[in-house]
Amino acid sequence: VLIRSLTIYLLLFGFADASGTGFGSTFLLEKGIWYQMEIWERDTEDESSNWKELDNIVKALEEEGEEGNLMEATVFIATDISVSKVVIYKGNSSSENCYI
């Protein structure tokens, strides 16, 4: 069925994960797959896995926002840390290290 739409929605899918030693994230964008993989700096060794996961997600979203890739887009981020999901949904956390 051919349907003419008056509105186009842009859906972006992303995945983010962090571990004790490294982190990475991907976005499926119109122009292809964007990804990054890095190793944590030494000053983050004592941070919790919750902090690392949230920091990774926030940095990835900020970078994509600065590039203009999130304009008028709905973004779906997949993460395996429920604390990150709650903090992103609420916009804050009771933990002083987990905030956006």
C-alpha beads as a LAMMPS data file, in Angstrom:
LAMMPS data file: protein, C-alpha beads

100 atoms
99 bonds

1 atom types
1 bond types

-500.0 500.0 xlo xhi
-500.0 500.0 ylo yhi
-500.0 500.0 zlo zhi

Masses

1 110.0

Atoms # bond

1 1 1 0.000 0.000 0.000
2 1 1 1.473 3.316 -1.027
3 1 1 0.812 6.092 1.440
4 1 1 1.928 9.690 1.113
5 1 1 3.035 11.094 4.414
6 1 1 2.999 14.767 5.308
7 1 1 5.382 14.210 8.211
8 1 1 8.618 12.273 8.305
9 1 1 9.894 11.002 11.621
10 1 1 13.554 10.256 12.154
11 1 1 14.229 7.381 14.525
12 1 1 17.790 6.850 15.703
13 1 1 18.920 3.683 17.427
14 1 1 21.939 3.534 19.671
15 1 1 23.733 1.103 21.912
16 1 1 26.064 1.950 24.755
17 1 1 28.053 -0.166 27.161
18 1 1 30.825 0.430 29.656
19 1 1 33.077 -1.889 31.603
20 1 1 35.864 -1.646 34.120
21 1 1 38.458 -0.816 31.473
22 1 1 36.645 0.557 28.442
23 1 1 33.473 1.881 26.899
24 1 1 31.792 2.290 23.572
25 1 1 28.651 3.383 21.804
26 1 1 27.043 3.245 18.376
27 1 1 24.343 5.161 16.531
28 1 1 22.565 4.110 13.373
29 1 1 22.371 7.403 11.500
30 1 1 21.056 8.344 8.076
31 1 1 24.621 8.485 6.732
32 1 1 25.690 5.162 8.251
33 1 1 26.810 3.636 11.528
34 1 1 28.767 5.868 13.896
35 1 1 30.737 4.191 16.663
36 1 1 33.374 4.892 19.245
37 1 1 35.435 2.677 21.512
38 1 1 37.761 4.033 24.167
39 1 1 39.612 3.133 27.342
40 1 1 38.765 4.895 30.605
41 1 1 41.230 7.438 31.966
42 1 1 43.027 6.459 35.177
43 1 1 41.066 9.008 37.233
44 1 1 37.850 7.017 36.674
45 1 1 39.137 3.740 38.179
46 1 1 37.200 4.232 41.421
47 1 1 33.907 5.154 39.733
48 1 1 31.001 2.694 39.851
49 1 1 29.745 0.760 36.853
50 1 1 26.529 2.801 37.114
51 1 1 28.513 6.033 36.747
52 1 1 30.565 4.665 33.853
53 1 1 27.496 3.497 31.966
54 1 1 25.639 6.785 32.437
55 1 1 28.700 8.890 31.610
56 1 1 29.176 6.897 28.405
57 1 1 25.555 7.410 27.321
58 1 1 25.541 11.133 28.132
59 1 1 28.816 11.757 26.286
60 1 1 27.581 9.875 23.211
61 1 1 24.312 11.850 23.155
62 1 1 26.097 15.164 23.698
63 1 1 28.534 14.477 20.847
64 1 1 25.736 13.536 18.462
65 1 1 23.754 16.595 19.539
66 1 1 26.735 18.867 18.882
67 1 1 27.082 17.332 15.412
68 1 1 23.417 18.157 14.747
69 1 1 22.463 14.502 14.245
70 1 1 19.682 14.546 16.839
71 1 1 17.664 17.454 15.451
72 1 1 13.966 16.540 15.383
73 1 1 14.798 12.897 16.064
74 1 1 13.450 10.320 18.443
75 1 1 16.374 8.426 19.967
76 1 1 16.255 4.875 21.336
77 1 1 19.240 3.929 23.507
78 1 1 19.826 0.363 24.648
79 1 1 21.654 -0.182 27.925
80 1 1 21.990 -3.067 30.343
81 1 1 22.119 -0.861 33.464
82 1 1 18.700 -0.045 34.894
83 1 1 20.091 2.885 36.915
84 1 1 21.005 4.641 33.661
85 1 1 17.483 4.185 32.372
86 1 1 15.970 5.650 35.539
87 1 1 18.371 8.612 35.662
88 1 1 17.786 9.472 31.990
89 1 1 14.020 9.206 32.443
90 1 1 13.966 11.290 35.643
91 1 1 16.831 13.616 34.736
92 1 1 18.526 13.163 38.095
93 1 1 19.610 10.685 40.751
94 1 1 20.066 10.636 44.512
95 1 1 23.699 9.697 43.882
96 1 1 25.899 12.769 43.546
97 1 1 27.953 11.021 40.830
98 1 1 24.984 9.927 38.673
99 1 1 23.344 12.993 37.248
100 1 1 22.748 14.560 33.872

Bonds

1 1 1 2
2 1 2 3
3 1 3 4
4 1 4 5
5 1 5 6
6 1 6 7
7 1 7 8
8 1 8 9
9 1 9 10
10 1 10 11
11 1 11 12
12 1 12 13
13 1 13 14
14 1 14 15
15 1 15 16
16 1 16 17
17 1 17 18
18 1 18 19
19 1 19 20
20 1 20 21
21 1 21 22
22 1 22 23
23 1 23 24
24 1 24 25
25 1 25 26
26 1 26 27
27 1 27 28
28 1 28 29
29 1 29 30
30 1 30 31
31 1 31 32
32 1 32 33
33 1 33 34
34 1 34 35
35 1 35 36
36 1 36 37
37 1 37 38
38 1 38 39
39 1 39 40
40 1 40 41
41 1 41 42
42 1 42 43
43 1 43 44
44 1 44 45
45 1 45 46
46 1 46 47
47 1 47 48
48 1 48 49
49 1 49 50
50 1 50 51
51 1 51 52
52 1 52 53
53 1 53 54
54 1 54 55
55 1 55 56
56 1 56 57
57 1 57 58
58 1 58 59
59 1 59 60
60 1 60 61
61 1 61 62
62 1 62 63
63 1 63 64
64 1 64 65
65 1 65 66
66 1 66 67
67 1 67 68
68 1 68 69
69 1 69 70
70 1 70 71
71 1 71 72
72 1 72 73
73 1 73 74
74 1 74 75
75 1 75 76
76 1 76 77
77 1 77 78
78 1 78 79
79 1 79 80
80 1 80 81
81 1 81 82
82 1 82 83
83 1 83 84
84 1 84 85
85 1 85 86
86 1 86 87
87 1 87 88
88 1 88 89
89 1 89 90
90 1 90 91
91 1 91 92
92 1 92 93
93 1 93 94
94 1 94 95
95 1 95 96
96 1 96 97
97 1 97 98
98 1 98 99
99 1 99 100
